[in-house]
Amino acid sequence: MKLFLSVVFLYIRIAEVQSLKCYTCMFGNPCHQQEQTCPTEMNSCFTLLSRNNYGGIVNSSVFRSCLICAEGFSMNFGTDQLLGKCCNSDLCNNQQSYDENEQPNGLECYGQLQGMTPTIVKCSGIQDRCMKFTVKYGDLSVEAKGCGSKNICHKFDMSVLGMQISSAIDCCENSQCNKGANLPGSWIVLFIPLILIAPSFL
């Protein structure tokens, strides 16, 4: 019995030692982060950077958390960008801003948030696909176009905070292959579900 208890205690101590520590904070700039010991099933620290540029006025915000993920993702709608990054060492998710030195990779896509004028977006970094993003939640349906990384190109259904969200991201590989029709309506409602489902891209 003593041996059993000793082994259990040792296992608990090892699990504590091996548990990952990450910074956590909700969206904000500055992001008031705290350290958190992750649940054992969480294998990564995650950072989600959001940035928009309207009329030369740039706003950004950051979200940090423990998460199960293998690789990051990147999305660029022209005026708005999202970048998700994963890492697996203690307190590694401390990136503060986008890498301004990231170079265009040669791919160009139509970029448009719903209800806004389409533009041509120069993709950069891991953004190797042109995409059309459609998400439905509640009675709302919103769409967007832009550059994206290959790993976000899929469909899924999920429930977040009691709300059913359906998403489809259709991707193609050639420049300006996501032209399609203009997207009427308002872009503002896009970012509520987009922020909620961002970890599902990983």
matplotlib code that plots the C-alpha trace (Angstrom):
import matplotlib.pyplot as plt

x = [0.0, 2.8, 4.5, 1.3, 0.8, 4.5, 4.1, 0.9, 2.5, 5.6, 3.4, 1.5, 4.8, 6.1, 2.9, 3.1, 6.7, 5.8, 2.7, 3.2, 2.9, 1.5, 0.5, -3.2, -5.3, -8.4, -8.3, -6.8, -3.9, -2.1, -3.0, -3.0, -1.6, -1.2, 0.7, -1.3, -0.4, -2.1, -4.2, -2.1, -4.0, -3.0, 0.2, 0.8, 0.8, -1.2, -1.2, -3.8, -2.9, -5.6, -4.8, -6.8, -6.0, -8.7, -7.6, -4.1, -5.3, -3.9, -5.5, -4.3, -5.3, -3.9, -5.4, -3.2, -4.1, -3.3, -4.4, -4.1, -2.5, 0.3, 0.8, -0.2, -2.4, -2.6, -5.4, -5.4, -8.6, -6.8, -7.9, -7.9, -5.5, -5.4, -2.3, -2.4, 0.9, 1.6, 4.7, 5.4, 7.8, 7.0, 5.7, 6.7, 3.5, 4.7, 4.8, 3.6, 3.0, 3.2, 6.5, 6.7, 9.6, 7.5, 7.9, 5.2, 5.3, 4.1, 0.5, -2.2, -5.9, -9.1, -9.5, -12.9, -14.9, -18.7, -20.1, -16.7, -14.9, -12.8, -9.0, -6.1, -4.1, -0.5, -0.1, 2.9, 4.6, 2.6, -0.5, -0.3, -4.0, -6.7, -9.9, -13.6, -14.8, -18.4, -19.7, -23.2, -24.2, -27.7, -29.7, -26.7, -24.6, -21.4, -18.6, -15.1, -12.3, -8.5, -5.3, -4.9, -2.7, -3.5, -4.4, -7.5, -9.2, -11.9, -15.5, -16.7, -19.7, -19.4, -21.3, -19.8, -21.5, -24.7, -24.6, -24.3, -21.6, -21.1, -18.1, -16.7, -13.4, -13.0, -9.5, -7.7, -4.0, -3.8, -3.6, -7.0, -8.8, -11.3, -12.9, -16.6, -19.3, -19.1, -20.2, -23.1, -23.9, -21.9, -18.4, -18.7, -20.6, -17.9, -15.4, -17.6, -17.7, -14.2, -12.6, -14.5, -13.6, -10.0, -8.6, -10.5, -8.1, -5.2]
y = [0.0, 2.4, 1.5, 2.2, 5.6, 6.5, 5.7, 7.7, 10.6, 10.4, 10.4, 13.5, 15.3, 14.3, 15.5, 18.8, 19.2, 18.3, 20.5, 23.4, 27.0, 29.6, 33.2, 33.8, 36.9, 38.0, 40.3, 43.7, 46.0, 46.0, 42.4, 42.0, 38.5, 36.0, 32.8, 29.6, 25.9, 24.2, 21.0, 18.0, 17.4, 20.9, 20.5, 24.1, 27.7, 29.8, 33.4, 35.0, 38.4, 40.6, 43.7, 46.1, 49.2, 51.7, 54.9, 54.6, 54.0, 50.7, 48.8, 45.5, 43.1, 39.9, 36.7, 34.1, 30.7, 27.0, 25.0, 21.7, 22.6, 21.5, 24.5, 28.1, 29.8, 33.2, 35.1, 38.4, 40.1, 43.3, 45.6, 43.0, 40.2, 37.3, 35.3, 32.2, 30.9, 27.7, 26.9, 24.2, 25.6, 27.3, 30.9, 30.9, 32.7, 36.2, 37.6, 41.2, 42.1, 41.0, 40.4, 43.5, 42.1, 39.2, 39.4, 38.9, 35.3, 36.2, 35.1, 37.7, 37.3, 39.3, 40.6, 41.8, 42.0, 41.8, 45.1, 46.7, 47.4, 44.4, 45.0, 43.0, 41.6, 40.5, 37.3, 36.8, 34.2, 31.0, 32.5, 30.1, 30.0, 32.4, 31.8, 32.5, 32.3, 31.7, 31.4, 31.0, 31.5, 32.0, 33.7, 35.5, 34.5, 36.4, 36.1, 37.3, 36.8, 37.0, 35.2, 32.2, 29.4, 25.9, 24.4, 26.6, 25.2, 23.0, 22.9, 22.3, 22.7, 23.5, 24.9, 27.9, 29.4, 27.6, 29.0, 26.7, 27.9, 26.5, 27.5, 26.7, 28.0, 27.3, 27.7, 27.8, 28.1, 30.5, 34.3, 36.0, 32.7, 33.7, 36.6, 35.6, 38.1, 41.1, 40.5, 42.8, 43.5, 44.5, 43.2, 44.0, 40.8, 38.6, 39.0, 37.7, 34.1, 34.4, 35.1, 32.3, 29.6, 30.7, 27.8, 25.3, 26.2, 24.6]
z = [0.0, 0.9, -2.4, -4.3, -2.6, -3.2, -7.0, -7.2, -5.4, -7.7, -10.8, -9.6, -8.9, -12.4, -14.0, -12.2, -13.3, -17.0, -17.2, -19.6, -18.4, -20.8, -20.7, -20.8, -21.5, -23.3, -26.2, -25.5, -26.2, -23.9, -23.1, -19.3, -19.2, -16.4, -16.1, -16.1, -15.6, -18.5, -18.2, -19.1, -22.3, -23.6, -25.6, -26.7, -25.8, -28.3, -29.4, -31.6, -33.0, -34.6, -36.6, -38.7, -40.7, -41.7, -43.3, -41.9, -38.3, -37.1, -34.2, -32.8, -30.0, -28.6, -27.1, -25.3, -23.9, -23.5, -26.4, -28.3, -31.6, -34.0, -36.3, -36.7, -39.3, -41.0, -42.7, -44.5, -45.7, -46.8, -44.0, -41.3, -40.4, -38.0, -37.1, -34.8, -33.4, -31.4, -29.4, -26.8, -24.2, -21.0, -21.4, -25.1, -26.2, -25.6, -29.2, -29.1, -32.7, -36.4, -38.0, -40.1, -42.1, -43.5, -47.3, -50.0, -51.4, -54.9, -54.5, -54.9, -53.8, -53.8, -50.3, -49.0, -45.9, -46.3, -47.5, -48.3, -51.6, -52.8, -53.1, -54.3, -51.3, -51.6, -49.6, -47.4, -45.2, -44.9, -46.7, -49.7, -50.6, -51.8, -49.8, -49.5, -45.9, -45.1, -41.5, -40.2, -36.6, -35.3, -38.0, -39.5, -42.5, -43.2, -45.8, -46.5, -49.0, -48.7, -48.3, -46.0, -45.0, -46.3, -42.9, -42.5, -45.7, -44.3, -43.1, -39.6, -37.2, -33.6, -30.6, -28.8, -25.8, -26.7, -30.3, -33.3, -35.7, -39.2, -41.2, -44.7, -46.0, -49.7, -51.0, -54.4, -55.3, -58.2, -57.9, -57.8, -58.1, -55.4, -57.3, -57.3, -56.6, -54.4, -50.8, -49.7, -46.0, -43.0, -42.1, -38.4, -37.6, -39.1, -36.3, -33.5, -34.8, -36.4, -33.0, -31.3, -33.9, -34.6, -32.5, -34.7, -37.6, -35.7]

ax = plt.figure().add_subplot(projection="3d")
ax.plot(x, y, z, "-o")
ax.set_aspect("equal")
plt.show()
